[in-house]
Amino acid sequence: MHLTNSSPSLTPRNRHLLRHAALAVGCAVLFAVLATLVQTAWSPLAHLDQGWTDSLHSDARGRRVWVASIQMVSDIGGTITMRTLLGAAAVWLWLIGARVLACWTAAQTLIGWGLLWVLKLSFDRPRPHFTDPVSHAGGPALPSGHAMASAITCAVLVGLVWHRSSRGGRIAACSVAALTVLTIGWTRIALGVHWPSDVLGGWLAAGVVLGAVTLAVELRRPGALARDIRRVNWRTRPRVQRVLVSPVAPAPYDPAFEEATDRPDGAVR
């Protein structure tokens, strides 16, 4: 009897779900490992944290202009700024009819904020302590709220422009986002208010939120994010064309046509 492999291959939708699940689970595992090493005061990590923090603090002492510049960058990239950006993006998406995408954006910042404080209160890690600090911050240290909020915000904003950008635009967006996240994380260490492992923990926690929220939305509303992204493209493309090309009356948005062109897996024909 001839046996054949009857197991279906992974569809694009399933691969999409697996990527987000892998992101959430992978970052959760790595965060658990990092937290365990922090709680057990693993010597190599403790030496790295202390050495890097002491070195940056020594460089900052007595350099008021330098410290003020770092503090300004840290404040601009703070949690309030990042959540305000995502809140504004969510409101705009809601107003143009991309309701699922708007909820996804809002959920990223709200769930991220909630998880941040659950983790902070769970580990209650002390912040670095100096006799002559150059900056002050309250609350537990692990994970860094600035690092977590900036990573979530930059990833969401890149995701919102990804499908409307050329290859060069995507590279530029990712580069700016990565530089922003790295810079904000570095300022928290340079100001002596976080250990390097706090910043790394913030980035890993952000990965958990990004993957888990996206996976939950995709499971609850299959293909809805893809449809909303196309709705954003439809709404904004005529405006861009009016700037770059000759004025042309945009075709009216037709939800019925959009639904007719949707595949079951949420991809565009």
N, C-alpha and C positions, 0 to 999 in steps of 0.2 A: 504494500500500500504506500502510495506516495504522500508524504507529509509536507505541507507547506506552512510557512509562517503566516498565521492569520491575524497576528496582533497588529492593530492599526498604528501607523506612524504618528508621531506628535504633530498636531496641527499648529499653525502659527499662533493661534490663541493659547494653546496649552504651553507652548514654548514661552510665550509672553508671561503667563502666570508663573511658570517655573522660575523665570528670571527674578521676578519680584519676591517670590517665596525664598529663593536662595539668598537674595540680598538681606531680607529680614532675619532669616535664621542664621546666616553666616555672621552678620554683625552682632546678633544676640549672643552667639557662642563666644565670639571674640571679646565682647564686653564682659561676659561672665568670667572668662579667663583673666582679663585685665583686673577686674574687681577682686578676684581671688588673690592675685599677686599683690595688689595694694593692701588688702586686709591682712595678709600674712606677712607683710613687710619683706617681700622677696628682695634680697640684698642687691642684685644687679639693677633692678628697677628703682629701688630706693636711692642708690648711689647716682643713677642717671637723673632722677628728679631733683635731688638735692644739689648735685653739681651744676646742672644747667641753670637752675633757679638762682643759685648763689652767684654764678658768673654774670648772668644778666643783671642781677640786682647791683653787683659791684660796678658794672659799667654805667648804670643809671644814676648812682648816687652823685649828687652835686651837679648834675647836668639838667638844670631846670627846663631849659628850652626843649631839650631832647625828651624829657619826661612829659612835658606838656603836649608835645607833638604826638607821642605815643598814646597819651590819654585821650586826646581828641579823636584819633583814629578809632580807638577802642569804644569811645562813646558813640561815635557815628555808626559804628557797626554793632551797637548793642542790641539787646533783645527787644526793646521797645521799637527801635527803628525797623528791625527785621519783621516783627509781627505786624507793624503798621503797613509795610510794603505788601505783605501777603493779604492783609485785610482789604487794602485798596484793590488789589488784583481780584479778590473774590467778589467784591461789590461790582466791579466792572464786568466780570464774567456773568454775574447774575443778571445785570441790566441788559446785556446783549442776548440773553436767552440760553447761555451755556450753563444751565443750572447744576448739572452733575459735576462739571469741571469746577464750578464755583464752590460747591460743597466739598469737593476733594481738596481744593486749595485751603479752605477754612479749616478743614479737619486736620491737615498737616500741622498747622500752627497750634491749634487747640490741644490736640492729642500730644504734640511735642511738648507743650508747656506743662501738661499734666504729668507726663512721664518724667520730665526733668525733675519735678519736685518729689515725685515718688522715689526716684533714685537717690536724690540728694538726701532726703530724710532717712532712707533705708541705710545708707552707708555712713552718713554724718562725718565725713572726712574733714579734718581741720585744714584750713588754708595755710600756706607758708607764713612763717612768723619771723619778723626782723625787728631788731631794736630801733632801726632808723628806716622805716618803710617809706617808699616813694609814692604809694597809693594805698587805698583801703577798699575793701569789699566785704559785704556781709553774707551770712549763710554758709552752708556746707560747701565743700570744694568739688566733689565728684558727683556728676560730670560738670564740665564748664557750660554754663548757659549760653554765653556768647558763641562758643564754638558750635554748640548744637543748633542754636537758632540760625546762625549764618549758613551752616551747611544745609539745613532744610530749606531756607528761603532761596538760596542760590540754586539749589537743585530744582526746586519747583519753577522758578523763573526761567531757567534754561529749558525745562520741559515744555513750558508754555510757548516758547519761541522756536523750539526745535523744528517743528514741521513747516514753519514758514520761512526757514533760513536755508541758504545755500550751504555747500560744504564749508566754504570759507567762513561764512557767518556762524556756523556751528562751532568751528574751531575757535573762533574769536570769543564766542559766548562762553564756551567751556574754559578757556584760558582765563578770562576775566573772573569767572566764578571761582575757579580754583585759587587764583591769586588773592581774591577777596577773603575766602575762607582761611587760607594759610596765614594771611596777614593779621586778621582778627584774632586767630588762635595764638599767634606769636606775641601780640601785644599783651595778652592776659598773662603770659609767662614773664615777659619783660617788665611788666609792672609789679611783679611779685605777688599777684593775687591768686595764681593758680599754678599747680604743678604741671609739667608736660603731660603726665598720664591723665590729668583731668581733661585736658584739651583733646587728647586722643579718645578718651571715653565719650566726650561730647560728640565727636564725629561718628563714632560707632553707634551711639544711641540715635543719632539722626538717621543713619542707615536703616535701623530697625523701624523707625516711624515711617520713613519714605516707602520702604518695601511693604510693610504691613498694611498701611492705609490704602495704597494702590491695589494691593491684592484683594482687600476686603471690598473695595468699590467694584473691581472687575468681576468678582464672584457674585455680588449683589445685583449689579446692572451690567451684564455682559455687553461689551461694545459701546457703552454709553460715553465713555471718555473719548474714544475715537470719533464718535459722531459729534461731540461737542467741540473737539479740536477742528473738525471740518467746518462746523458752524462759525467758529472764530475766524477761520480763514475766509469764509464766504462774506462775513460781515466786514472784515478789514481790508480785503484785497482791493475792492473798488476804490477805496480811499487812497491806497498806495499807488494805484494805477493813475489816479487823477494827478498825483504829484509827479510821477515819473514819465507818464505818457500823455497824450492829448486827452482832454476831458471826454469821457464817454459815459453815457447813462448806464449805471450798473443794472444788471438783470435782477429782478426781484427774487428774494430768497424763497425757495419752494421746499418746505419740509417734506411734502409727499414725494418729490423727486429724490430727495436725499435718502428717505427710507427705502425707496425702490432700488437704489444703487448700493445699499448696504449688503454685505455678505453676513452670514450667520456668525462668523468669527470676528466681526467688527472691522474687517479690512475693507479698503476701497477697491472697487472693480477697476 
